[in-house]
Amino acid sequence: MFPEGFIELLQASTGQAEVVLEALEQAPSVSIRLNPSKLTDCPFPDATPVPWSSYGYLLKERPVFTLDPLFHAGCYYVQDTSAMYVGHVFRHVTSNLQPGCQVLDLCAAPGGKTTDLAASLRERFGDRYTLIANEVMKNRFGVLRANVETWGDARVNCVSRDPSAFGREPLFHAILADVPCSGEGMFRKDAQALAEWSPKTVEFCAARSRRILADIWPTLLPGGILIYSTCTFNHLENDDTVAWIAAELGADILPLESFPPIVNTRCGQALLPGLVPGEGQYVAALRKHSADGSAFFAAKKMADASKNATPASKKNGKAKDARALSSADEETPVVNVDRETALKYLHGDAIVLPEDAPMGPVTIGYRGHPLGPAKNLGKRCNNLYPKNKRIRMDIR
């Protein structure tokens, strides 16, 4: 089942090959992370809290998320529990970030880690932060943009640039680089990753990661934090690359607090299936060398600029600012509907609103959460939900 060379490299890298291989034969788990700006209680019964995420829940079974209006309203994000650990590390190692900070999620699609970082930053700073979510692959950028819009945080701005296109000016107080990898940790969810794996693929991915990091490194402020993560197991893409960053680019590897059953490695931490309920994940954190040790907190002009900046997504025209959606909802009355009507609306079907619903432009809501626009004409209602977001499956 597994490619030649994989098991040997897995054992050399983790020392837990038997445990991981047995877990990879089992069905994957399913989990969600709440959007604390919209929902505070888990909507699924018998869910188990994720130890490293205040808003994460492990579900007993996989529901049909497409048929839940709360999912379409951005009330929660479907994310693997192991991926949530990157957000935990971010919160731990960036505790000294200040209001007005600028953060980059470099390889952001599909948006799970972006929305996790956004929730943490908003909880700490309100509107006084900027998070840039970047995805160079055009086919993945659309998914990122849609997920960020659904999440609904106006301080998250989506762009699509090669890392080298960010230039060489220090801009960011923290960067998350969840780099493209050989995907060993996703083998039971991604058959393509399993089919394409080879020792040469691992070497290629490690080299590509180092090129990406070298390109983006100048944009990290001296004293700034880099969080490096992959969804793979091998030391070439993980510990060896982190050691290369420290030695060649100039950084100190930060110790991460022990969190059993998560495994401490030479340079970071690994989440291994069989020891944790989710998929494979690796994460490490580094602090960029600073001549005087104070530049991380001294970039006041960047902080001041970020408070008054026009969102980057509006500047480049590639992503619709979530603030525009929020403003539209505030300007039109919200008409709450039941689940059946909400699903018809999300499917693009014609709906009829209650007789006391206001005429003209309205926002269709479900349990107080806006879903999208419509125009009430009385005996009928024009469904204005975007066609590219409509449910395509049978909703009956």
C-alpha positions as CSV (number, residue, x, y, z in Angstrom):
1,M,0.0,0.0,0.0
2,F,2.7,2.5,0.9
3,P,5.4,3.6,-1.5
4,E,8.9,2.2,-1.4
5,G,11.1,4.1,1.0
6,F,8.2,5.7,2.9
7,I,8.2,3.4,6.0
8,E,11.9,3.6,6.4
9,L,11.9,7.4,6.3
10,L,8.9,7.5,8.6
11,Q,10.7,5.4,11.2
12,A,13.9,7.4,10.9
13,S,12.0,10.7,11.3
14,T,9.5,9.8,14.1
15,G,10.5,6.5,15.7
16,Q,6.8,5.7,15.6
17,A,6.2,4.0,12.3
18,E,4.2,1.1,13.6
19,V,1.8,3.4,15.5
20,V,1.4,5.8,12.5
21,L,0.9,3.1,9.9
22,E,-1.8,1.4,12.0
23,A,-3.6,4.7,12.4
24,L,-3.4,5.4,8.6
25,E,-5.5,2.3,8.0
26,Q,-8.3,3.7,10.1
27,A,-11.0,6.2,9.1
28,P,-10.1,9.9,9.6
29,S,-11.7,11.9,12.4
30,V,-13.9,15.0,11.8
31,S,-13.8,18.3,13.7
32,I,-14.8,21.9,13.6
33,R,-13.6,25.2,15.0
34,L,-16.2,27.8,15.9
35,N,-16.2,31.4,14.7
36,P,-16.3,33.2,18.1
37,S,-17.6,36.3,16.5
38,K,-20.7,34.4,15.5
39,L,-21.1,31.3,17.6
40,T,-20.1,30.4,21.2
41,D,-21.7,27.0,21.7
42,C,-21.0,23.9,19.6
43,P,-24.1,23.1,17.5
44,F,-23.4,19.3,17.4
45,P,-24.3,17.1,20.4
46,D,-21.7,14.9,22.2
47,A,-18.8,16.8,20.6
48,T,-15.5,16.7,22.5
49,P,-13.4,19.9,23.1
50,V,-10.0,20.0,21.4
51,P,-7.4,20.4,24.2
52,W,-5.3,23.0,22.3
53,S,-8.1,25.1,20.8
54,S,-10.7,27.0,22.8
55,Y,-13.2,26.8,19.9
56,G,-12.3,23.4,18.5
57,Y,-14.5,20.3,18.8
58,L,-14.0,16.7,17.7
59,L,-17.3,15.3,16.4
60,K,-18.6,11.7,16.9
61,E,-19.5,11.4,13.2
62,R,-19.4,13.4,10.1
63,P,-22.6,15.3,9.4
64,V,-23.6,16.7,6.0
65,F,-22.2,20.1,6.5
66,T,-23.6,21.3,3.2
67,L,-27.1,21.0,4.6
68,D,-26.4,23.1,7.7
69,P,-27.2,26.8,7.1
70,L,-24.8,27.7,10.0
71,F,-21.9,26.3,8.0
72,H,-22.8,28.7,5.1
73,A,-23.1,31.6,7.5
74,G,-19.5,31.1,8.6
75,C,-20.4,30.1,12.1
76,Y,-17.8,27.4,12.1
77,Y,-14.9,26.1,9.9
78,V,-14.4,22.4,9.3
79,Q,-10.7,21.8,10.3
80,D,-8.6,18.9,11.4
81,T,-7.7,18.9,15.0
82,S,-4.0,18.6,14.2
83,A,-4.1,21.7,12.0
84,M,-5.6,23.6,14.9
85,Y,-2.4,23.1,16.8
86,V,-0.6,25.6,14.5
87,G,-3.0,28.2,15.9
88,H,-2.1,27.2,19.4
89,V,1.6,27.6,18.7
90,F,0.9,31.0,17.1
91,R,-0.9,32.2,20.2
92,H,1.9,30.9,22.5
93,V,4.9,32.4,20.6
94,T,3.3,35.7,19.6
95,S,2.1,36.7,23.1
96,N,4.1,40.0,22.8
97,L,2.4,41.2,19.6
98,Q,1.1,44.7,20.0
99,P,-2.1,46.4,18.6
100,G,-1.5,47.5,15.0
101,C,0.5,44.4,14.2
102,Q,0.8,43.0,10.6
103,V,0.7,39.3,10.1
104,L,1.2,37.3,6.9
105,D,-0.3,33.8,6.2
106,L,2.0,33.0,3.3
107,C,0.5,29.8,1.9
108,A,-3.0,30.3,3.1
109,A,-5.4,28.1,1.1
110,P,-7.9,26.8,1.8
111,G,-8.2,29.2,4.8
112,G,-8.4,27.1,8.0
113,K,-5.2,28.5,9.6
114,T,-6.0,32.0,8.3
115,T,-9.4,32.0,10.1
116,D,-7.9,30.6,13.2
117,L,-5.2,33.3,13.3
118,A,-7.9,35.9,12.6
119,A,-10.0,34.8,15.5
120,S,-7.0,35.0,17.8
121,L,-5.9,38.4,16.6
122,R,-9.4,39.8,16.8
123,E,-9.9,38.5,20.3
124,R,-6.7,40.3,21.4
125,F,-6.8,43.5,19.3
126,G,-10.3,44.1,18.0
127,D,-9.9,45.9,14.6
128,R,-6.3,46.9,15.4
129,Y,-4.4,44.4,13.3
130,T,-4.0,43.4,9.7
131,L,-3.8,39.8,8.4
132,I,-2.7,39.2,4.8
133,A,-3.8,35.8,3.5
134,N,-1.7,34.9,0.4
135,E,-2.1,32.0,-2.0
136,V,0.0,31.9,-5.2
137,M,-1.9,29.1,-6.9
138,K,-4.8,30.7,-8.8
139,N,-7.1,27.6,-8.5
140,R,-6.7,27.5,-4.8
141,F,-6.9,31.3,-4.3
142,G,-10.6,31.3,-5.2
143,V,-11.3,28.8,-2.4
144,L,-9.3,30.9,0.1
145,R,-11.2,34.0,-0.9
146,A,-14.6,32.4,-0.6
147,N,-13.8,30.9,2.9
148,V,-12.4,34.2,4.2
149,E,-15.5,36.1,2.9
150,T,-17.7,33.5,4.6
151,W,-15.8,33.9,7.9
152,G,-16.5,37.6,7.7
153,D,-13.5,39.4,9.2
154,A,-12.8,42.7,7.5
155,R,-9.2,42.8,8.7
156,V,-8.3,39.7,6.7
157,N,-7.2,40.6,3.2
158,C,-6.6,38.1,0.4
159,V,-3.8,38.4,-2.2
160,S,-2.2,36.1,-4.8
161,R,1.5,36.6,-5.1
162,D,4.7,34.6,-5.4
163,P,6.7,35.0,-2.2
164,S,9.4,36.9,-4.2
165,A,6.8,39.5,-5.2
166,F,6.5,40.8,-1.6
167,G,9.8,42.6,-2.0
168,R,12.5,43.2,0.5
169,E,11.1,45.8,2.9
170,P,10.5,44.5,6.4
171,L,6.7,44.6,6.8
172,F,5.4,41.8,9.1
173,H,5.7,41.2,12.8
174,A,4.8,37.5,12.3
175,I,4.6,35.1,9.3
176,L,3.0,31.7,9.2
177,A,4.5,29.6,6.4
178,D,2.4,26.4,6.1
179,V,4.5,25.4,3.1
180,P,3.5,23.0,0.3
181,C,4.9,19.6,1.2
182,S,4.9,15.9,0.3
183,G,1.7,15.4,2.3
184,E,2.6,12.3,4.2
185,G,0.3,13.3,7.1
186,M,-2.6,13.4,4.7
187,F,-2.3,10.0,3.2
188,R,-5.6,8.6,4.5
189,K,-7.4,11.7,3.2
190,D,-5.6,12.4,0.0
191,A,-5.0,9.4,-2.3
192,Q,-3.2,11.7,-4.8
193,A,-0.5,12.5,-2.2
194,L,0.0,8.8,-1.6
195,A,0.2,8.0,-5.3
196,E,2.7,10.9,-6.0
197,W,5.1,10.2,-3.0
198,S,8.7,9.3,-3.6
199,P,12.1,10.1,-2.0
200,K,12.6,12.5,-5.0
201,T,9.3,14.3,-4.2
202,V,10.5,14.8,-0.6
203,E,13.8,16.3,-1.7
204,F,12.0,18.5,-4.2
205,C,9.5,19.8,-1.5
206,A,12.3,20.4,0.9
207,A,14.2,22.5,-1.7
208,R,11.1,24.4,-2.7
209,S,10.3,25.2,1.0
210,R,13.8,26.7,1.4
211,R,13.3,28.8,-1.7
212,I,10.0,30.1,-0.5
213,L,11.4,31.0,2.9
214,A,14.5,32.7,1.5
215,D,12.2,34.8,-0.7
216,I,9.9,35.9,2.1
217,W,12.5,36.3,4.8
218,P,13.4,40.0,4.1
219,T,9.7,41.0,4.8
220,L,9.9,39.7,8.3
221,L,10.8,42.5,10.7
222,P,14.0,41.9,12.8
223,G,12.9,40.2,15.9
224,G,9.8,39.0,14.2
225,I,8.3,35.5,14.5
226,L,8.2,32.8,11.8
227,I,5.9,29.8,12.4
228,Y,6.9,27.0,10.0
229,S,4.5,24.1,9.5
230,T,3.9,21.1,7.2
231,C,1.5,18.2,7.0
232,T,4.3,15.7,6.6
233,F,6.4,13.5,8.8
234,N,10.0,13.4,7.4
235,H,12.9,15.2,8.9
236,L,14.1,16.6,5.5
237,E,11.1,18.9,5.2
238,N,10.7,19.4,8.9
239,D,13.6,19.6,11.4
240,D,16.3,19.8,8.8
241,T,14.6,22.7,7.1
242,V,14.0,24.5,10.4
243,A,17.7,24.1,11.2
244,W,18.6,25.5,7.8
245,I,16.4,28.6,8.4
246,A,18.2,29.2,11.7
247,A,21.7,28.8,10.3
248,E,21.4,30.3,6.8
249,L,18.7,33.0,7.3
250,G,19.6,34.0,10.8
251,A,17.1,33.0,13.5
252,D,16.8,31.4,17.0
253,I,14.6,28.3,17.2
254,L,12.0,28.9,20.0
255,P,11.3,26.2,22.5
256,L,7.6,25.1,22.5
257,E,5.8,24.1,25.6
258,S,5.4,20.4,26.0
259,F,1.9,19.2,25.2
260,P,1.6,15.4,25.4
261,P,0.8,13.3,23.4
262,I,2.3,15.7,20.9
263,V,5.9,14.7,20.2
264,N,8.8,17.1,20.8
265,T,11.4,16.8,17.9
266,R,14.8,18.3,17.5
267,C,13.5,21.6,16.3
268,G,9.8,21.6,16.7
269,Q,6.8,19.4,17.5
270,A,5.0,16.6,15.6
271,L,1.4,15.4,15.8
272,L,1.3,11.8,14.8
273,P,-1.9,9.8,13.9
274,G,-2.4,7.1,16.4
275,L,-1.1,9.4,19.2
276,V,-3.6,12.2,18.3
277,P,-7.0,11.9,16.7
278,G,-6.2,14.0,13.7
279,E,-3.8,13.8,10.7
280,G,-0.1,14.4,10.6
281,Q,1.2,17.9,11.4
282,Y,4.6,19.5,12.1
283,V,5.2,22.9,13.5
284,A,8.2,25.0,14.7
285,A,8.8,28.6,15.6
286,L,11.7,30.9,15.1
287,R,12.6,34.5,16.0
288,K,14.5,36.5,13.4
289,H,17.8,37.9,14.6
290,S,17.7,41.5,15.6
291,A,20.7,43.8,15.9
292,D,19.4,45.6,19.0
293,G,16.6,43.2,20.0
294,S,14.0,46.0,20.0
295,A,13.0,46.3,16.3
296,F,10.1,43.8,16.8
297,F,8.3,46.3,19.0
298,A,9.7,49.6,17.5
299,A,7.9,49.5,14.2
300,K,5.3,52.1,15.3
301,K,4.9,53.6,11.9
302,M,3.8,50.2,10.6
303,A,1.4,49.8,13.4
304,D,-0.1,53.3,12.9
305,A,-0.3,52.7,9.1
306,S,-2.1,49.4,9.5
307,K,-4.9,51.1,11.6
308,N,-5.8,53.4,8.8
309,A,-4.9,51.2,5.8
310,T,-7.2,50.4,3.0
311,P,-7.6,46.6,3.0
312,A,-5.2,45.1,0.5
313,S,-7.9,43.1,-1.1
314,K,-9.7,46.3,-2.0
315,K,-6.5,47.8,-3.5
316,N,-5.7,44.9,-5.8
317,G,-9.2,44.0,-6.7
318,K,-8.6,40.3,-6.3
319,A,-10.7,39.7,-3.2
320,K,-13.9,41.3,-1.9
321,D,-13.5,42.9,1.5
322,A,-15.6,41.1,4.1
323,R,-16.4,44.6,5.5
324,A,-18.5,45.3,2.3
325,L,-20.6,42.2,3.1
326,S,-21.0,43.2,6.7
327,S,-22.1,46.8,5.7
328,A,-24.6,45.4,3.3
329,D,-26.1,43.3,6.0
330,E,-26.3,46.3,8.4
331,E,-28.0,48.5,5.8
332,T,-30.8,46.1,4.9
333,P,-33.2,44.5,7.3
334,V,-32.6,40.8,8.2
335,V,-35.4,38.4,7.7
336,N,-34.9,35.2,9.7
337,V,-36.2,32.0,8.1
338,D,-36.5,28.4,9.1
339,R,-34.0,25.7,8.1
340,E,-36.1,24.5,5.1
341,T,-36.4,28.0,3.7
342,A,-32.8,28.7,4.4
343,L,-31.7,25.6,2.4
344,K,-34.0,26.6,-0.5
345,Y,-32.4,30.0,-0.5
346,L,-28.9,28.6,-0.4
347,H,-29.8,26.2,-3.2
348,G,-30.9,29.2,-5.4
349,D,-34.6,28.3,-5.3
350,A,-37.5,30.8,-5.2
351,I,-38.7,31.5,-1.6
352,V,-41.6,33.3,-0.1
353,L,-41.0,35.4,3.0
354,P,-43.6,36.0,5.8
355,E,-46.3,38.5,5.1
356,D,-44.8,40.9,7.7
357,A,-41.4,40.9,6.0
358,P,-40.3,44.3,4.7
359,M,-40.5,45.0,1.0
360,G,-37.5,45.6,-1.1
361,P,-33.8,44.7,-0.4
362,V,-33.4,42.3,2.6
363,T,-30.8,40.0,4.0
364,I,-31.9,36.4,4.5
365,G,-30.9,35.2,8.0
366,Y,-30.9,31.9,9.9
367,R,-30.9,32.0,13.7
368,G,-29.8,35.6,13.5
369,H,-26.8,34.9,11.2
370,P,-26.9,36.6,7.8
371,L,-26.8,34.3,4.8
372,G,-27.0,36.7,1.9
373,P,-29.1,39.2,-0.1
374,A,-32.6,39.0,-1.6
375,K,-35.3,41.3,-2.8
376,N,-38.8,40.8,-1.4
377,L,-41.6,41.6,-3.8
378,G,-44.4,40.3,-1.6
379,K,-45.8,37.3,-3.4
380,R,-42.3,36.3,-4.4
381,C,-38.8,37.0,-3.5
382,N,-35.8,37.4,-5.9
383,N,-33.1,35.1,-4.8
384,L,-29.8,37.1,-5.0
385,Y,-27.5,34.5,-3.4
386,P,-24.3,34.3,-5.5
387,K,-24.5,31.5,-8.0
388,N,-21.0,30.3,-7.4
389,K,-21.8,29.7,-3.7
390,R,-25.1,27.9,-4.2
391,I,-25.7,24.3,-2.9
392,R,-25.6,21.9,-5.8
393,M,-26.6,18.7,-4.1
394,D,-30.2,17.6,-3.5
395,I,-31.5,19.4,-0.4
396,R,-34.5,17.2,0.2
